[in-house]
Amino acid sequence: MKYRILFFLMKTTGLILEKIAYKRKVYFEDKYIQKRKIKGGALLVSNHTSFKDYISYFFTFFFRKVNVVVGSIMYKHNYFFNVVLKTIGAIKVDDNIYNLDFINKSANCINGSKIVLIFPEAHYSTDGNISKFYPSYIQIALKTNEPIIPLYNDGVFSFFKRNRIIIGKPIYPKDYIINNTKEEIDSFNQLVENKIKDLKVLLENKKKNSAVSLRYLFNDLGRLITYVFIKPFLRIKIHYKGEINPLKISNRFIVCSNHFSLADPLILISILFRRRIKILASKDILEQNKIRSFFMKGIGCIPIDKNSLDIDAINQSISVLEKEKVLALFPEGDLHTNQSFGSLKQGVGLLSIQTNSPILPMYIKKIKHRFYVFINDRINPSSLAFDKLSNMEKIKYITDKVSSSINEAKALLESKYE
């Protein structure tokens, strides 16, 4: 009973102090399908920068008790520290390397609908790099039917600086380990380690793409002007398949649409107002009018020479996607004012393959004085079974798939307003 009271006091009195001292901010790999509240049991796997990592997770998952796996050396400090470890639910790893009781204790916790935190590096990494993972956490996960949740902590714990954490999507070991062989375990261990390294890169990109930044002043001002003053006149109505809004994607993706008017970029900016997007636009259009060119570049247009292989525009587009931003393009290459849908250039397939970016196909149609948008299902290159194809065949395959998807969106939209 006394440990429960002490635990409650640590949570309630320490939260405000921790927020003031470290200004913790939590991100998600995909915030639209994830929540900080974890239901049932789970194994949290994180990089390790200092003992303060646990403090940040202790308050991140405020309504859950985070049982942490700790080395026996932590029990050699003093009596008070031992009481703290018992209060927070620490699981001791014995000095004897052959004593693996902590695996069973951790698995029992998770099977009892609790969460366990483990640092597979087993020691602090103070240089910012992630060290090799020890695979004992995999044996814990295999004794349960619950997921591994990867975490990355940037290890910034000082006044006037912000501590940042990113929470990855759950991973189920039994989807990867069938026969429990050494090869499967080593492969899965590398997968989890790489996942946390990817989270590190994603966190760095999210820090650079903060909601408020002077770096994107003109881009944000252009988005705001478009959304507040132009969108009401466009009178946009959006349709999409299924019950989940496909626009709610927090990471990189490519928007592909038909192209029938100069209002198309403004429509895309309006419906994707919450994201900073870059739009590939023909140099010919931008060079026709200096005022229009200034405004379009301000809202995020990348000029591209549609009559040649514009390496500079391609490199800029790849850079946009690698920074987890949104790239929009009109793969027909030309305006089709009669609202017919032409053949696509293969740049969309190239960019998707090169950056492993999902594609969001859509069709825009104007009926009287209103614009209608139909958004089809996402096309994710990582989920397509075309490993045996050459790169050129993959590019053509994705381009054809995008073309058929936009045609399907066109047919579905027109069927609604025949």
Summary of the structure (lengths in Angstrom):
residues: 418
radius of gyration: 25.4
end to end distance: 69.3
largest distance: 79.9
contacts: 1250
relative contact order: 0.10
helix: 45%
strand: 17%
